Amino acid sequence: MNAFITIVHMTLHEAARRRILIATLIGALGFLLLYATGFHFIAKEIPHEAGPNVIKQRLLLNFFTLAGLYASHFLTLMSAVLLPLDTLAGEIASGVAQTVASKPVRRSTIVLGKWFAYCLVVVGYLLVVAGGVLLVARTMGGFTPPGLATGLPLMALEAVVLVSVSIAAGAHLTTVTTGVLAFGLYGLAFIGGWVEQIGSMTHNTPAQNVGTVASLIMPSEALWQRASYHMQPSIMRELVMTPFSPASLPSMAMVWWAWGYILVALLIGIRGFGRRAL
Amino acid sequence: MSDLAIETQHLRRRFGEKLAVADLSLHVKRGEVFGFLGPNGAGKTTSLKMLLGLISPTAGRGMLLGRPLGDRRARARVGFLPEHFRFQDWLTGREFLRFHGRLYGLSGRALEDKADALITRMDLQDAASRAIKGYSKGMTQRIGLAQALLNDPEIVFLDEPTSGLDPLGRLLVRDVIHELKARGTSVFLNSHLLGEVEATCDRVVFMKQGRVVHELEMAAQPAGLEVDLRVEGANDALLTAHAQLLSRDGTTVRLRVEHEDALPALATALVREGAKLYAMTPHRRSLEATFLEVMGEDQRPG
């Protein structure tokens, strides 16, 4: 346990010392500043009086808040892939891993320690960015989307899936190849998700199946769709009024699949690093 | 407890088509300074990494400090300075020692005291609070050596510890090896620098194309010790009565005796017969000459 804590501490320390955290936070603050500015101007145009316009007002605010959360989700996924990219692959390539792995520490502890540290960083990043979006919506529009207690953990789970893929691939591949693979999987899930949604709208079963298979290969987009489904009023999702209203809701089984996916990715990472000639 | 720090039998490692180590069978005694020699590509670093558990062997078996290779309990009693000194260079020297000390299971006062003592021993007091990336190569070597000694190891592995270093850096490694030997620590020295090996090692093995091909006890005098004399009044008959005459140029004579023990008798005999002996200089056969002979003509620079 002590070795695990030491690896977690050192990984967080590295992220801070190498200015990874500060660069990520500056990027997040830039995004939030831009979002707040946009929200400010849009909120001014939204009618505030009571009456039939209330529904329109709520729908607009929800749409713009979900757009902010979508951007948060995308930025978090980028961070989830990029931040841990070098942590194993880079240390193996540079030879730094030799000194660490020659100590009386299990290699699985090294993998799990780094994974846990980057999960903390990425979930923390999500809380900052998504929390910022929600704060802007609350203070400028007086609006808080529903279902946050379900939606935000799903977004966090999605980030953890990609951290796990990045770490697992880094135990086997070079830094660049790891990045290409992780982003490739994300891209596949993204396109697959859209194919599934369009297939659902047009009742095209083969297209829906393609999307389902893509979600099984990489469940990230399905998790986002489930999260966004919970974070909008029922009228929006029933009418499929925005790009954030999924035409078909990914099932709860996909959430369990994501947990299993994380477990398998970690096992692949542990096995790969355990057998790797350092 | 076995008196062997390392014992391996027929260790082999293949990387795809390439056979990096064909057959590594060796033993290193506790407290011994052991030199591991061979040209580039002979499989020395792969062998060392197999002993440390960084690379698993394709075949064969071995023990390190009485435990199977790769065993964590054995690794707790091992120190390792890797080749090229690649470390977490964003850490300060002191943070680096703290991190690796914690991996050894040290903590609190004991860790701080150990780190302080090693920082002082390696003369890094002024640099301990600076990031390692700003260190010179010699300083990086010293902090790496300190890291390898944090746990008072029973055996220390040094992989090319002086490669690319100035004479002061080399001298430090030599001193540290002598200190380790004095306290009974085994040292496994993988080095190209034959002078360094000659000055520190008790025993060396030569590796060639993934196999151990020769072993040499450094303390044992090789047969046929050559001696240069500066002597007047000694005829050839007198000289050949006690040694083999190799060459003669006026008063400068080169002889070969069977053993170092023959030298006092030779000097006594010469003086007794009335010769004037001005100098007597024995020449141990250089490790370099042995190295070149063992490696043979078929070795090309790797």
Interface residues (C-beta under 8 A of the other chain):
Chain A: N2 A3 T6 M10 H13 E14 R17 R18 S94 G95 V96 Q98 T99 V100 A101 S102 K103 P104 V105 R106 R275 A277 L278
Chain B: F15 K49 L52 G53 L54 I55 S56 R72 R73 R75 A76 V78 F80 P82 E83 H84 R86 F87 Q88 W90 L91 E95 F99 H100 R102 L103 Y104 G105 S107 G144 Q147
